[in-house]
Amino acid sequence: MKNEVKYIDKHKINVLDEPCEDINDDLPEEIDFPKLRRIDNPLRNKSLTITLEPEIAKHFRNSKQFNQFLRLQIKSLEKIK
């Protein structure tokens, strides 16, 4: 798998040319939240381009609809907290 390296506002970003099969998306059975630390998003309030995989992109007509979906997901997460 070939990685492309890009820099956004002096932050190194690795871009994969295909989905990574090695990533395990499963959460551990227990998470010790007090030990976690918050990391500020260096790209906050910045516009950036994200390429969606075709099987994800087919669910959205345009970027406005995708952004609306993400905002709803974020609101849902905030209610859970």
N, CA, C and O atoms as a Maestro MAE file, in Angstrom:
{
 s_m_m2io_version
 :::
 2.0.0
}

f_m_ct {
 s_m_title
 :::
 protein
 m_atom[324] {
  # First column is atom index #
  i_m_mmod_type
  r_m_x_coord
  r_m_y_coord
  r_m_z_coord
  i_m_residue_number
  s_m_chain_name
  s_m_pdb_residue_name
  s_m_pdb_atom_name
  i_m_atomic_number
  :::
  1 25 0.836 -1.166 0.000 1 A "MET " " N  " 7
  2 3 0.000 0.000 0.000 1 A "MET " " CA " 6
  3 2 0.889 1.240 0.000 1 A "MET " " C  " 6
  4 15 1.788 1.368 0.831 1 A "MET " " O  " 8
  5 25 0.633 2.147 -0.931 2 A "LYS " " N  " 7
  6 3 1.432 3.353 -1.090 2 A "LYS " " CA " 6
  7 2 0.782 4.504 -0.327 2 A "LYS " " C  " 6
  8 15 -0.420 4.738 -0.457 2 A "LYS " " O  " 8
  9 25 1.563 5.210 0.455 3 A "ASN " " N  " 7
  10 3 1.067 6.366 1.174 3 A "ASN " " CA " 6
  11 2 1.546 7.635 0.497 3 A "ASN " " C  " 6
  12 15 2.698 7.723 0.071 3 A "ASN " " O  " 8
  13 25 0.669 8.612 0.397 4 A "GLU " " N  " 7
  14 3 1.037 9.928 -0.101 4 A "GLU " " CA " 6
  15 2 1.104 10.851 1.101 4 A "GLU " " C  " 6
  16 15 0.195 10.854 1.930 4 A "GLU " " O  " 8
  17 25 2.151 11.622 1.204 5 A "VAL " " N  " 7
  18 3 2.315 12.534 2.326 5 A "VAL " " CA " 6
  19 2 1.976 13.936 1.858 5 A "VAL " " C  " 6
  20 15 2.514 14.414 0.859 5 A "VAL " " O  " 8
  21 25 1.068 14.603 2.594 6 A "LYS " " N  " 7
  22 3 0.706 15.989 2.303 6 A "LYS " " CA " 6
  23 2 0.901 16.802 3.565 6 A "LYS " " C  " 6
  24 15 0.890 16.268 4.674 6 A "LYS " " O  " 8
  25 25 1.078 18.074 3.386 7 A "TYR " " N  " 7
  26 3 1.205 18.982 4.523 7 A "TYR " " CA " 6
  27 2 0.089 20.007 4.449 7 A "TYR " " C  " 6
  28 15 -0.089 20.672 3.428 7 A "TYR " " O  " 8
  29 25 -0.665 20.134 5.539 8 A "ILE " " N  " 7
  30 3 -1.726 21.121 5.649 8 A "ILE " " CA " 6
  31 2 -1.387 21.990 6.844 8 A "ILE " " C  " 6
  32 15 -1.363 21.514 7.979 8 A "ILE " " O  " 8
  33 25 -1.126 23.256 6.592 9 A "ASP " " N  " 7
  34 3 -0.732 24.195 7.650 9 A "ASP " " CA " 6
  35 2 0.387 23.626 8.502 9 A "ASP " " C  " 6
  36 15 0.318 23.646 9.731 9 A "ASP " " O  " 8
  37 25 1.409 23.122 7.849 10 A "LYS " " N  " 7
  38 3 2.600 22.585 8.497 10 A "LYS " " CA " 6
  39 2 2.354 21.294 9.276 10 A "LYS " " C  " 6
  40 15 3.211 20.864 10.047 10 A "LYS " " O  " 8
  41 25 1.183 20.672 9.077 11 A "HIS " " N  " 7
  42 3 0.875 19.406 9.737 11 A "HIS " " CA " 6
  43 2 0.969 18.290 8.704 11 A "HIS " " C  " 6
  44 15 0.371 18.369 7.631 11 A "HIS " " O  " 8
  45 25 1.724 17.255 9.040 12 A "LYS " " N  " 7
  46 3 1.925 16.137 8.130 12 A "LYS " " CA " 6
  47 2 0.690 15.242 8.129 12 A "LYS " " C  " 6
  48 15 0.223 14.821 9.187 12 A "LYS " " O  " 8
  49 25 0.165 14.956 6.944 13 A "ILE " " N  " 7
  50 3 -1.016 14.114 6.773 13 A "ILE " " CA " 6
  51 2 -0.639 12.970 5.845 13 A "ILE " " C  " 6
  52 15 -0.140 13.211 4.746 13 A "ILE " " O  " 8
  53 25 -0.866 11.735 6.263 14 A "ASN " " N  " 7
  54 3 -0.647 10.573 5.403 14 A "ASN " " CA " 6
  55 2 -1.955 10.223 4.710 14 A "ASN " " C  " 6
  56 15 -2.976 10.026 5.368 14 A "ASN " " O  " 8
  57 25 -1.929 10.144 3.391 15 A "VAL " " N  " 7
  58 3 -3.114 9.839 2.607 15 A "VAL " " CA " 6
  59 2 -2.933 8.451 2.004 15 A "VAL " " C  " 6
  60 15 -1.968 8.207 1.280 15 A "VAL " " O  " 8
  61 25 -3.855 7.548 2.301 16 A "LEU " " N  " 7
  62 3 -3.792 6.192 1.764 16 A "LEU " " CA " 6
  63 2 -4.459 6.155 0.404 16 A "LEU " " C  " 6
  64 15 -5.478 6.815 0.202 16 A "LEU " " O  " 8
  65 25 -3.907 5.398 -0.533 17 A "ASP " " N  " 7
  66 3 -4.506 5.312 -1.861 17 A "ASP " " CA " 6
  67 2 -5.602 4.242 -1.935 17 A "ASP " " C  " 6
  68 15 -6.288 4.128 -2.950 17 A "ASP " " O  " 8
  69 25 -5.767 3.467 -0.874 18 A "GLU " " N  " 7
  70 3 -6.827 2.460 -0.815 18 A "GLU " " CA " 6
  71 2 -7.172 2.219 0.654 18 A "GLU " " C  " 6
  72 15 -6.368 2.542 1.529 18 A "GLU " " O  " 8
  73 25 -8.344 1.661 0.943 19 A "PRO " " N  " 7
  74 3 -8.704 1.413 2.345 19 A "PRO " " CA " 6
  75 2 -7.686 0.519 3.041 19 A "PRO " " C  " 6
  76 15 -7.148 -0.412 2.442 19 A "PRO " " O  " 8
  77 25 -7.434 0.805 4.286 20 A "CYS " " N  " 7
  78 3 -6.477 0.033 5.068 20 A "CYS " " CA " 6
  79 2 -7.203 -1.148 5.709 20 A "CYS " " C  " 6
  80 15 -8.105 -0.963 6.525 20 A "CYS " " O  " 8
  81 25 -6.809 -2.337 5.340 21 A "GLU " " N  " 7
  82 3 -7.451 -3.545 5.860 21 A "GLU " " CA " 6
  83 2 -6.971 -3.885 7.271 21 A "GLU " " C  " 6
  84 15 -7.618 -4.654 7.982 21 A "GLU " " O  " 8
  85 25 -5.831 -3.309 7.675 22 A "ASP " " N  " 7
  86 3 -5.240 -3.650 8.965 22 A "ASP " " CA " 6
  87 2 -5.857 -2.887 10.138 22 A "ASP " " C  " 6
  88 15 -5.611 -3.225 11.296 22 A "ASP " " O  " 8
  89 25 -6.643 -1.877 9.848 23 A "ILE " " N  " 7
  90 3 -7.210 -1.067 10.929 23 A "ILE " " CA " 6
  91 2 -8.364 -1.828 11.575 23 A "ILE " " C  " 6
  92 15 -9.277 -2.293 10.891 23 A "ILE " " O  " 8
  93 25 -8.311 -1.949 12.885 24 A "ASN " " N  " 7
  94 3 -9.361 -2.615 13.629 24 A "ASN " " CA " 6
  95 2 -10.254 -1.538 14.241 24 A "ASN " " C  " 6
  96 15 -9.830 -0.815 15.143 24 A "ASN " " O  " 8
  97 25 -11.489 -1.432 13.751 25 A "ASP " " N  " 7
  98 3 -12.404 -0.393 14.217 25 A "ASP " " CA " 6
  99 2 -13.148 -0.771 15.488 25 A "ASP " " C  " 6
  100 15 -13.944 0.018 15.997 25 A "ASP " " O  " 8
  101 25 -12.900 -1.965 16.004 26 A "ASP " " N  " 7
  102 3 -13.595 -2.391 17.214 26 A "ASP " " CA " 6
  103 2 -13.055 -1.650 18.431 26 A "ASP " " C  " 6
  104 15 -11.847 -1.472 18.584 26 A "ASP " " O  " 8
  105 25 -13.966 -1.224 19.286 27 A "LEU " " N  " 7
  106 3 -13.555 -0.588 20.535 27 A "LEU " " CA " 6
  107 2 -13.188 -1.657 21.555 27 A "LEU " " C  " 6
  108 15 -13.745 -2.755 21.533 27 A "LEU " " O  " 8
  109 25 -12.261 -1.344 22.441 28 A "PRO " " N  " 7
  110 3 -11.963 -2.305 23.506 28 A "PRO " " CA " 6
  111 2 -13.170 -2.451 24.426 28 A "PRO " " C  " 6
  112 15 -14.055 -1.595 24.438 28 A "PRO " " O  " 8
  113 25 -13.205 -3.522 25.187 29 A "GLU " " N  " 7
  114 3 -14.329 -3.759 26.085 29 A "GLU " " CA " 6
  115 2 -14.435 -2.678 27.154 29 A "GLU " " C  " 6
  116 15 -15.537 -2.297 27.546 29 A "GLU " " O  " 8
  117 25 -13.307 -2.190 27.619 30 A "GLU " " N  " 7
  118 3 -13.316 -1.138 28.641 30 A "GLU " " CA " 6
  119 2 -12.402 -0.004 28.213 30 A "GLU " " C  " 6
  120 15 -11.318 -0.225 27.674 30 A "GLU " " O  " 8
  121 25 -12.864 1.224 28.465 31 A "ILE " " N  " 7
  122 3 -12.060 2.407 28.196 31 A "ILE " " CA " 6
  123 2 -11.983 3.218 29.482 31 A "ILE " " C  " 6
  124 15 -13.013 3.541 30.074 31 A "ILE " " O  " 8
  125 25 -10.793 3.542 29.913 32 A "ASP " " N  " 7
  126 3 -10.606 4.348 31.114 32 A "ASP " " CA " 6
  127 2 -10.570 5.816 30.693 32 A "ASP " " C  " 6
  128 15 -9.504 6.359 30.405 32 A "ASP " " O  " 8
  129 25 -11.749 6.457 30.659 33 A "PHE " " N  " 7
  130 3 -11.865 7.813 30.160 33 A "PHE " " CA " 6
  131 2 -11.042 8.840 30.945 33 A "PHE " " C  " 6
  132 15 -10.495 9.750 30.323 33 A "PHE " " O  " 8
  133 25 -10.924 8.748 32.256 34 A "PRO " " N  " 7
  134 3 -10.097 9.741 32.952 34 A "PRO " " CA " 6
  135 2 -8.636 9.746 32.490 34 A "PRO " " C  " 6
  136 15 -7.954 10.762 32.624 34 A "PRO " " O  " 8
  137 25 -8.156 8.649 31.958 35 A "LYS " " N  " 7
  138 3 -6.769 8.597 31.499 35 A "LYS " " CA " 6
  139 2 -6.585 9.163 30.088 35 A "LYS " " C  " 6
  140 15 -5.458 9.405 29.657 35 A "LYS " " O  " 8
  141 25 -7.694 9.373 29.372 36 A "LEU " " N  " 7
  142 3 -7.606 9.916 28.023 36 A "LEU " " CA " 6
  143 2 -7.325 11.407 28.083 36 A "LEU " " C  " 6
  144 15 -7.719 12.085 29.032 36 A "LEU " " O  " 8
  145 25 -6.643 11.913 27.064 37 A "ARG " " N  " 7
  146 3 -6.388 13.344 27.010 37 A "ARG " " CA " 6
  147 2 -6.957 13.895 25.713 37 A "ARG " " C  " 6
  148 15 -7.037 13.196 24.703 37 A "ARG " " O  " 8
  149 25 -7.341 15.136 25.760 38 A "ARG " " N  " 7
  150 3 -7.933 15.783 24.600 38 A "ARG " " CA " 6
  151 2 -6.831 16.389 23.742 38 A "ARG " " C  " 6
  152 15 -5.879 16.981 24.251 38 A "ARG " " O  " 8
  153 25 -6.979 16.230 22.441 39 A "ILE " " N  " 7
  154 3 -6.034 16.798 21.496 39 A "ILE " " CA " 6
  155 2 -6.797 17.798 20.633 39 A "ILE " " C  " 6
  156 15 -7.798 17.449 20.007 39 A "ILE " " O  " 8
  157 25 -6.325 19.035 20.602 40 A "ASP " " N  " 7
  158 3 -6.974 20.046 19.769 40 A "ASP " " CA " 6
  159 2 -6.787 19.720 18.298 40 A "ASP " " C  " 6
  160 15 -5.733 19.238 17.882 40 A "ASP " " O  " 8
  161 25 -7.817 19.987 17.523 41 A "ASN " " N  " 7
  162 3 -7.786 19.739 16.091 41 A "ASN " " CA " 6
  163 2 -7.030 20.875 15.406 41 A "ASN " " C  " 6
  164 15 -7.491 22.016 15.429 41 A "ASN " " O  " 8
  165 25 -5.877 20.586 14.798 42 A "PRO " " N  " 7
  166 3 -5.109 21.652 14.150 42 A "PRO " " CA " 6
  167 2 -5.808 22.212 12.912 42 A "PRO " " C  " 6
  168 15 -5.438 23.281 12.427 42 A "PRO " " O  " 8
  169 25 -6.806 21.509 12.399 43 A "LEU " " N  " 7
  170 3 -7.504 21.961 11.198 43 A "LEU " " CA " 6
  171 2 -8.844 22.621 11.500 43 A "LEU " " C  " 6
  172 15 -9.612 22.907 10.581 43 A "LEU " " O  " 8
  173 25 -9.132 22.865 12.763 44 A "ARG " " N  " 7
  174 3 -10.398 23.496 13.144 44 A "ARG " " CA " 6
  175 2 -10.519 24.838 12.430 44 A "ARG " " C  " 6
  176 15 -9.547 25.585 12.314 44 A "ARG " " O  " 8
  177 25 -11.696 25.123 11.965 45 A "ASN " " N  " 7
  178 3 -12.009 26.365 11.249 45 A "ASN " " CA " 6
  179 2 -11.229 26.498 9.943 45 A "ASN " " C  " 6
  180 15 -11.028 27.608 9.451 45 A "ASN " " O  " 8
  181 25 -10.800 25.398 9.391 46 A "LYS " " N  " 7
  182 3 -10.106 25.385 8.098 46 A "LYS " " CA " 6
  183 2 -10.949 24.571 7.130 46 A "LYS " " C  " 6
  184 15 -11.643 23.635 7.527 46 A "LYS " " O  " 8
  185 25 -10.884 24.924 5.899 47 A "SER " " N  " 7
  186 3 -11.563 24.155 4.870 47 A "SER " " CA " 6
  187 2 -10.574 23.144 4.314 47 A "SER " " C  " 6
  188 15 -9.417 23.478 4.061 47 A "SER " " O  " 8
  189 25 -11.025 21.904 4.122 48 A "LEU " " N  " 7
  190 3 -10.146 20.900 3.556 48 A "LEU " " CA " 6
  191 2 -10.937 19.973 2.650 48 A "LEU " " C  " 6
  192 15 -12.163 19.905 2.728 48 A "LEU " " O  " 8
  193 25 -10.234 19.274 1.807 49 A "THR " " N  " 7
  194 3 -10.861 18.350 0.867 49 A "THR " " CA " 6
  195 2 -10.715 16.932 1.389 49 A "THR " " C  " 6
  196 15 -9.627 16.506 1.777 49 A "THR " " O  " 8
  197 25 -11.830 16.207 1.394 50 A "ILE " " N  " 7
  198 3 -11.833 14.819 1.826 50 A "ILE " " CA " 6
  199 2 -12.376 13.983 0.677 50 A "ILE " " C  " 6
  200 15 -13.414 14.313 0.103 50 A "ILE " " O  " 8
  201 25 -11.687 12.913 0.341 51 A "THR " " N  " 7
  202 3 -12.151 12.018 -0.708 51 A "THR " " CA " 6
  203 2 -12.841 10.832 -0.061 51 A "THR " " C  " 6
  204 15 -12.251 10.113 0.746 51 A "THR " " O  " 8
  205 25 -14.102 10.638 -0.429 52 A "LEU " " N  " 7
  206 3 -14.875 9.519 0.107 52 A "LEU " " CA " 6
  207 2 -14.726 8.312 -0.808 52 A "LEU " " C  " 6
  208 15 -14.586 8.450 -2.024 52 A "LEU " " O  " 8
  209 25 -14.757 7.143 -0.215 53 A "GLU " " N  " 7
  210 3 -14.754 5.921 -1.003 53 A "GLU " " CA " 6
  211 2 -16.097 5.822 -1.722 53 A "GLU " " C  " 6
  212 15 -17.111 6.281 -1.195 53 A "GLU " " O  " 8
  213 25 -16.121 5.228 -2.917 54 A "PRO " " N  " 7
  214 3 -17.345 5.202 -3.725 54 A "PRO " " CA " 6
  215 2 -18.575 4.648 -3.005 54 A "PRO " " C  " 6
  216 15 -19.681 5.158 -3.187 54 A "PRO " " O  " 8
  217 25 -18.389 3.607 -2.189 55 A "GLU " " N  " 7
  218 3 -19.559 3.024 -1.506 55 A "GLU " " CA " 6
  219 2 -20.132 3.964 -0.446 55 A "GLU " " C  " 6
  220 15 -21.292 3.819 -0.062 55 A "GLU " " O  " 8
  221 25 -19.340 4.922 0.031 56 A "ILE " " N  " 7
  222 3 -19.839 5.936 0.969 56 A "ILE " " CA " 6
  223 2 -20.408 7.116 0.195 56 A "ILE " " C  " 6
  224 15 -21.485 7.613 0.526 56 A "ILE " " O  " 8
  225 25 -19.701 7.567 -0.825 57 A "ALA " " N  " 7
  226 3 -20.089 8.751 -1.589 57 A "ALA " " CA " 6
  227 2 -21.455 8.589 -2.262 57 A "ALA " " C  " 6
  228 15 -22.169 9.573 -2.453 57 A "ALA " " O  " 8
  229 25 -21.821 7.365 -2.620 58 A "LYS " " N  " 7
  230 3 -23.094 7.161 -3.331 58 A "LYS " " CA " 6
  231 2 -24.306 7.527 -2.479 58 A "LYS " " C  " 6
  232 15 -25.405 7.672 -3.013 58 A "LYS " " O  " 8
  233 25 -24.130 7.678 -1.165 59 A "HIS " " N  " 7
  234 3 -25.244 8.010 -0.278 59 A "HIS " " CA " 6
  235 2 -25.507 9.515 -0.187 59 A "HIS " " C  " 6
  236 15 -26.474 9.931 0.450 59 A "HIS " " O  " 8
  237 25 -24.657 10.336 -0.817 60 A "PHE " " N  " 7
  238 3 -24.784 11.782 -0.726 60 A "PHE " " CA " 6
  239 2 -24.796 12.396 -2.121 60 A "PHE " " C  " 6
  240 15 -24.028 11.999 -2.997 60 A "PHE " " O  " 8
  241 25 -25.698 13.388 -2.310 61 A "ARG " " N  " 7
  242 3 -25.794 14.046 -3.611 61 A "ARG " " CA " 6
  243 2 -24.718 15.103 -3.792 61 A "ARG " " C  " 6
  244 15 -24.253 15.335 -4.909 61 A "ARG " " O  " 8
  245 25 -24.317 15.751 -2.691 62 A "ASN " " N  " 7
  246 3 -23.348 16.835 -2.791 62 A "ASN " " CA " 6
  247 2 -22.699 17.079 -1.430 62 A "ASN " " C  " 6
  248 15 -23.060 16.438 -0.443 62 A "ASN " " O  " 8
  249 25 -21.752 17.998 -1.381 63 A "SER " " N  " 7
  250 3 -21.027 18.255 -0.136 63 A "SER " " CA " 6
  251 2 -21.933 18.897 0.925 63 A "SER " " C  " 6
  252 15 -21.728 18.693 2.121 63 A "SER " " O  " 8
  253 25 -22.922 19.664 0.492 64 A "LYS " " N  " 7
  254 3 -23.842 20.279 1.462 64 A "LYS " " CA " 6
  255 2 -24.601 19.196 2.228 64 A "LYS " " C  " 6
  256 15 -24.739 19.277 3.449 64 A "LYS " " O  " 8
  257 25 -25.087 18.196 1.520 65 A "GLN " " N  " 7
  258 3 -25.817 17.102 2.163 65 A "GLN " " CA " 6
  259 2 -24.891 16.306 3.086 65 A "GLN " " C  " 6
  260 15 -25.297 15.908 4.177 65 A "GLN " " O  " 8
  261 25 -23.659 16.075 2.656 66 A "PHE " " N  " 7
  262 3 -22.691 15.352 3.481 66 A "PHE " " CA " 6
  263 2 -22.379 16.128 4.765 66 A "PHE " " C  " 6
  264 15 -22.339 15.547 5.850 66 A "PHE " " O  " 8
  265 25 -22.158 17.431 4.639 67 A "ASN " " N  " 7
  266 3 -21.885 18.261 5.819 67 A "ASN " " CA " 6
  267 2 -23.065 18.270 6.779 67 A "ASN " " C  " 6
  268 15 -22.877 18.241 7.995 67 A "ASN " " O  " 8
  269 25 -24.270 18.312 6.247 68 A "GLN " " N  " 7
  270 3 -25.466 18.262 7.093 68 A "GLN " " CA " 6
  271 2 -25.509 16.942 7.871 68 A "GLN " " C  " 6
  272 15 -25.821 16.931 9.062 68 A "GLN " " O  " 8
  273 25 -25.197 15.838 7.200 69 A "PHE " " N  " 7
  274 3 -25.148 14.538 7.857 69 A "PHE " " CA " 6
  275 2 -24.123 14.536 8.988 69 A "PHE " " C  " 6
  276 15 -24.411 14.068 10.089 69 A "PHE " " O  " 8
  277 25 -22.932 15.055 8.717 70 A "LEU " " N  " 7
  278 3 -21.889 15.097 9.745 70 A "LEU " " CA " 6
  279 2 -22.311 15.957 10.933 70 A "LEU " " C  " 6
  280 15 -22.060 15.590 12.082 70 A "LEU " " O  " 8
  281 25 -22.942 17.087 10.670 71 A "ARG " " N  " 7
  282 3 -23.406 17.950 11.775 71 A "ARG " " CA " 6
  283 2 -24.415 17.213 12.655 71 A "ARG " " C  " 6
  284 15 -24.371 17.329 13.880 71 A "ARG " " O  " 8
  285 25 -25.325 16.456 12.036 72 A "LEU " " N  " 7
  286 3 -26.305 15.692 12.813 72 A "LEU " " CA " 6
  287 2 -25.608 14.624 13.654 72 A "LEU " " C  " 6
  288 15 -25.997 14.381 14.796 72 A "LEU " " O  " 8
  289 25 -24.586 13.991 13.097 73 A "GLN " " N  " 7
  290 3 -23.843 12.982 13.848 73 A "GLN " " CA " 6
  291 2 -23.125 13.601 15.042 73 A "GLN " " C  " 6
  292 15 -23.091 13.026 16.129 73 A "GLN " " O  " 8
  293 25 -22.552 14.778 14.822 74 A "ILE " " N  " 7
  294 3 -21.855 15.462 15.912 74 A "ILE " " CA " 6
  295 2 -22.827 15.851 17.016 74 A "ILE " " C  " 6
  296 15 -22.519 15.703 18.199 74 A "ILE " " O  " 8
  297 25 -24.008 16.350 16.632 75 A "LYS " " N  " 7
  298 3 -25.025 16.697 17.637 75 A "LYS " " CA " 6
  299 2 -25.443 15.457 18.425 75 A "LYS " " C  " 6
  300 15 -25.638 15.526 19.639 75 A "LYS " " O  " 8
  301 25 -25.578 14.342 17.747 76 A "SER " " N  " 7
  302 3 -25.950 13.095 18.421 76 A "SER " " CA " 6
  303 2 -24.884 12.693 19.431 76 A "SER " " C  " 6
  304 15 -25.204 12.286 20.548 76 A "SER " " O  " 8
  305 25 -23.634 12.804 19.045 77 A "LEU " " N  " 7
  306 3 -22.534 12.466 19.965 77 A "LEU " " CA " 6
  307 2 -22.515 13.389 21.176 77 A "LEU " " C  " 6
  308 15 -22.242 12.951 22.293 77 A "LEU " " O  " 8
  309 25 -22.804 14.665 20.952 78 A "GLU " " N  " 7
  310 3 -22.806 15.623 22.062 78 A "GLU " " CA " 6
  311 2 -23.918 15.291 23.066 78 A "GLU " " C  " 6
  312 15 -23.746 15.486 24.269 78 A "GLU " " O  " 8
  313 25 -25.049 14.795 22.575 79 A "LYS " " N  " 7
  314 3 -26.148 14.429 23.470 79 A "LYS " " CA " 6
  315 2 -25.807 13.195 24.297 79 A "LYS " " C  " 6
  316 15 -26.265 13.048 25.430 79 A "LYS " " O  " 8
  317 25 -25.001 12.314 23.718 80 A "ILE " " N  " 7
  318 3 -24.602 11.095 24.425 80 A "ILE " " CA " 6
  319 2 -23.661 11.428 25.585 80 A "ILE " " C  " 6
  320 15 -23.709 10.786 26.635 80 A "ILE " " O  " 8
  321 25 -22.814 12.425 25.390 81 A "LYS " " N  " 7
  322 3 -21.809 12.772 26.418 81 A "LYS " " CA " 6
  323 2 -22.425 13.224 27.697 81 A "LYS " " C  " 6
  324 15 -21.711 13.547 28.646 81 A "LYS " " O  " 8
  :::
 }
 m_bond[323] {
  # First column is bond index #
  i_m_from
  i_m_to
  i_m_order
  :::
  1 1 2 1
  2 2 3 1
  3 3 4 2
  4 3 5 1
  5 5 6 1
  6 6 7 1
  7 7 8 2
  8 7 9 1
  9 9 10 1
  10 10 11 1
  11 11 12 2
  12 11 13 1
  13 13 14 1
  14 14 15 1
  15 15 16 2
  16 15 17 1
  17 17 18 1
  18 18 19 1
  19 19 20 2
  20 19 21 1
  21 21 22 1
  22 22 23 1
  23 23 24 2
  24 23 25 1
  25 25 26 1
  26 26 27 1
  27 27 28 2
  28 27 29 1
  29 29 30 1
  30 30 31 1
  31 31 32 2
  32 31 33 1
  33 33 34 1
  34 34 35 1
  35 35 36 2
  36 35 37 1
  37 37 38 1
  38 38 39 1
  39 39 40 2
  40 39 41 1
  41 41 42 1
  42 42 43 1
  43 43 44 2
  44 43 45 1
  45 45 46 1
  46 46 47 1
  47 47 48 2
  48 47 49 1
  49 49 50 1
  50 50 51 1
  51 51 52 2
  52 51 53 1
  53 53 54 1
  54 54 55 1
  55 55 56 2
  56 55 57 1
  57 57 58 1
  58 58 59 1
  59 59 60 2
  60 59 61 1
  61 61 62 1
  62 62 63 1
  63 63 64 2
  64 63 65 1
  65 65 66 1
  66 66 67 1
  67 67 68 2
  68 67 69 1
  69 69 70 1
  70 70 71 1
  71 71 72 2
  72 71 73 1
  73 73 74 1
  74 74 75 1
  75 75 76 2
  76 75 77 1
  77 77 78 1
  78 78 79 1
  79 79 80 2
  80 79 81 1
  81 81 82 1
  82 82 83 1
  83 83 84 2
  84 83 85 1
  85 85 86 1
  86 86 87 1
  87 87 88 2
  88 87 89 1
  89 89 90 1
  90 90 91 1
  91 91 92 2
  92 91 93 1
  93 93 94 1
  94 94 95 1
  95 95 96 2
  96 95 97 1
  97 97 98 1
  98 98 99 1
  99 99 100 2
  100 99 101 1
  101 101 102 1
  102 102 103 1
  103 103 104 2
  104 103 105 1
  105 105 106 1
  106 106 107 1
  107 107 108 2
  108 107 109 1
  109 109 110 1
  110 110 111 1
  111 111 112 2
  112 111 113 1
  113 113 114 1
  114 114 115 1
  115 115 116 2
  116 115 117 1
  117 117 118 1
  118 118 119 1
  119 119 120 2
  120 119 121 1
  121 121 122 1
  122 122 123 1
  123 123 124 2
  124 123 125 1
  125 125 126 1
  126 126 127 1
  127 127 128 2
  128 127 129 1
  129 129 130 1
  130 130 131 1
  131 131 132 2
  132 131 133 1
  133 133 134 1
  134 134 135 1
  135 135 136 2
  136 135 137 1
  137 137 138 1
  138 138 139 1
  139 139 140 2
  140 139 141 1
  141 141 142 1
  142 142 143 1
  143 143 144 2
  144 143 145 1
  145 145 146 1
  146 146 147 1
  147 147 148 2
  148 147 149 1
  149 149 150 1
  150 150 151 1
  151 151 152 2
  152 151 153 1
  153 153 154 1
  154 154 155 1
  155 155 156 2
  156 155 157 1
  157 157 158 1
  158 158 159 1
  159 159 160 2
  160 159 161 1
  161 161 162 1
  162 162 163 1
  163 163 164 2
  164 163 165 1
  165 165 166 1
  166 166 167 1
  167 167 168 2
  168 167 169 1
  169 169 170 1
  170 170 171 1
  171 171 172 2
  172 171 173 1
  173 173 174 1
  174 174 175 1
  175 175 176 2
  176 175 177 1
  177 177 178 1
  178 178 179 1
  179 179 180 2
  180 179 181 1
  181 181 182 1
  182 182 183 1
  183 183 184 2
  184 183 185 1
  185 185 186 1
  186 186 187 1
  187 187 188 2
  188 187 189 1
  189 189 190 1
  190 190 191 1
  191 191 192 2
  192 191 193 1
  193 193 194 1
  194 194 195 1
  195 195 196 2
  196 195 197 1
  197 197 198 1
  198 198 199 1
  199 199 200 2
  200 199 201 1
  201 201 202 1
  202 202 203 1
  203 203 204 2
  204 203 205 1
  205 205 206 1
  206 206 207 1
  207 207 208 2
  208 207 209 1
  209 209 210 1
  210 210 211 1
  211 211 212 2
  212 211 213 1
  213 213 214 1
  214 214 215 1
  215 215 216 2
  216 215 217 1
  217 217 218 1
  218 218 219 1
  219 219 220 2
  220 219 221 1
  221 221 222 1
  222 222 223 1
  223 223 224 2
  224 223 225 1
  225 225 226 1
  226 226 227 1
  227 227 228 2
  228 227 229 1
  229 229 230 1
  230 230 231 1
  231 231 232 2
  232 231 233 1
  233 233 234 1
  234 234 235 1
  235 235 236 2
  236 235 237 1
  237 237 238 1
  238 238 239 1
  239 239 240 2
  240 239 241 1
  241 241 242 1
  242 242 243 1
  243 243 244 2
  244 243 245 1
  245 245 246 1
  246 246 247 1
  247 247 248 2
  248 247 249 1
  249 249 250 1
  250 250 251 1
  251 251 252 2
  252 251 253 1
  253 253 254 1
  254 254 255 1
  255 255 256 2
  256 255 257 1
  257 257 258 1
  258 258 259 1
  259 259 260 2
  260 259 261 1
  261 261 262 1
  262 262 263 1
  263 263 264 2
  264 263 265 1
  265 265 266 1
  266 266 267 1
  267 267 268 2
  268 267 269 1
  269 269 270 1
  270 270 271 1
  271 271 272 2
  272 271 273 1
  273 273 274 1
  274 274 275 1
  275 275 276 2
  276 275 277 1
  277 277 278 1
  278 278 279 1
  279 279 280 2
  280 279 281 1
  281 281 282 1
  282 282 283 1
  283 283 284 2
  284 283 285 1
  285 285 286 1
  286 286 287 1
  287 287 288 2
  288 287 289 1
  289 289 290 1
  290 290 291 1
  291 291 292 2
  292 291 293 1
  293 293 294 1
  294 294 295 1
  295 295 296 2
  296 295 297 1
  297 297 298 1
  298 298 299 1
  299 299 300 2
  300 299 301 1
  301 301 302 1
  302 302 303 1
  303 303 304 2
  304 303 305 1
  305 305 306 1
  306 306 307 1
  307 307 308 2
  308 307 309 1
  309 309 310 1
  310 310 311 1
  311 311 312 2
  312 311 313 1
  313 313 314 1
  314 314 315 1
  315 315 316 2
  316 315 317 1
  317 317 318 1
  318 318 319 1
  319 319 320 2
  320 319 321 1
  321 321 322 1
  322 322 323 1
  323 323 324 2
  :::
 }
}
